[in-house]
Structure formats: structure tokens, C-alpha cells
Amino acid sequence: MDKNLRFSSPKYHLDDLQIKGFKLLQNTKGFCLGTDSVLLADFSAKLCPKGGGVIEAGCGNGAVCVLMAARREDIDLIGVELQEDAAALAEYNAKLNKLENRFKVINSDIRNLDGGYTNRFDMFVTNPPYTPKGRGITSPTLPGIIARSESEMSFSDAAKAAKRMLKDKGKFVFVNKASRIAEIISVLRENSLEPKLMRFVHSSAEKKAYLVMISASKNGGSQCEIAPPLVIYGQDGNYTKEIYDIYNMDKTEE
């Protein structure tokens, strides 16, 4: 089937990413771009070394890679996605934004990629499933189960893949539930990945953190910086200035 026809049904929606004219085709019946992915893309793009090579595990429709490519014209990205339909959509989004030379999509299980990817990358990025297998509310669809729970890839699996694929001192960058921080640090250190930068995300200043973004270094030292908290909503109920800036929005557009 022609991919242009494949993605022309009403369930697909084209969204403006509000940066350099980049767009993202999304399956409205699937797992769509959320705030966590936008924040992760911004966090990762700022930390990636000049001319760096990046691999993303579980790239979905390619949103994080597309956003990183829009922010950083000097980096090359590979997105690995287990689900065939999502991988095809990511590939479509790469072509839609003329990124074929900088963003490659691989339809595969990140755990099974061959040795050609060992010790190769400057950065390993993932927005992993937040819910351990067997916990929380189960999605009614298989794609939803894979995206939201650790049914196929656990955080430990992602850390092991990062350890294998990163260069020495390469960065493992991800977002996860803040409530899992103790488990996360334990898993990182089991895989020679040392937390170097953490930033907690709060829906409002008076509420506890619900997400944490972390950059860990392969074989890095033990010093870790805690960045100022990232607050989504101000006291007026609108986005904070930093969120407007990350989304490349003007306050008059809200």
C-alpha cells in the first residue's frame, strides 16, 4: 500500500510543531505527542554534544527525534521502534520534514540490535513506559499496552541497551515518574550509568514533582547536579514562561 494513502484516513492528524515549519503526522487512535516528550526533546537537544550521534529507543511516531532535529541541525538521529505501524509513521514524518539524511528509523526491538551499534552513540534517549508490568490500569489495545507499560521493554532493558550502545562518557537521557527515582538510580548504577543531571517536573509550584528528567553518563563520576524545578502552570493557570518558550509559543496564541 502507498504510504501516502495509508496515512490519509481520518484517524491521522497533521500537527504544527511550531518550530521552523516542522510538522508531525499523528494517529489520533494511538499514542500521541505529550508534554513529557516535548520536554524530553528540549532537555536532550540542549545536552547533546556538537555533531553528536543519537539513538532513541521506542521512538513511536518519531516526535522526539523530529523535535530534536528541529532544534539541532548538527546532530544525526536513529529511532528504533518495535511496532511496525508506528515505525512506518516515524519514517513518514522524517520524510515529511526532509530529514531523511539525518533521521533514520529502524523497525526492531532495541534489545536485539546487532553489534554494529555497540559503543557507537554520544546520546541514548528514551521516553520509556512508566508503569511496571502488572501494575496500574491496562490499556485495551496492544499498542497502548506496549507504550504505557513495561510489557515489552522495562527500564532495566533500556539501561542495558544504553550501556551497550553508548560511547564511554556518552549520555543516557530519559524521562520517568518521579516516584520511581530510587529504583531508577539503582538500575542506572547496576549498568555503570551515573546520574549527572536531574530536573524534576511539577504541574504547579505548590504540587509535588510528577516527572523527572535525567541525564546519566556511562562510566561517569559520582557528582550529580539537581537543576531548578520545571513548573508547567503558573498561579494564573496558564503555562509558565519557560513552557511557552519550550513550545515556541507566544502568550497571545493561547
PyMOL commands that set and color helices and strands:
alter all, ss='L'
color gray80, all
select helices_A, chain A and resi 3-6+35-47+63-71+84-96+110-112+115-117+142-148+155-165+178-190+241-246+251-253
alter helices_A, ss='H'
color red, helices_A
select strands_A, chain A and resi 12-16+23-27+53-57+76-81+103-107+121-126+166-177+193-204+211-218+225-226+230-233
alter strands_A, ss='S'
color yellow, strands_A
deselect
rebuild
show_as cartoon
